[in-house]
């Protein structure tokens, strides 16, 4: 995750995802979330689509998901620039 306390190591990548990769590819995590394949960073096109989509509020959909027992993972990091507590 983006740690707002750390300096970027490159002009294009402020994300050190090694810890993230190890965590989400661990057997324990994959069993909990029902992951079947190995997690990998998405390609630039998918990242662009996600960036555009993140500009909108999809909170109205969350109620329907929760009402239908759809499992969701809500992440908020207190030092995370991208998914900080202010967006929760």
Secondary structure, 3 states (H helix, E strand, C coil): CCECCCCCCCCCCCCCCHHHHHHHCCHHHHHHHCCCCCCCCCCHHHHHHHHHHCCCCCHHHHHHHHHCCCCCCCCCECCECCCEHHHC
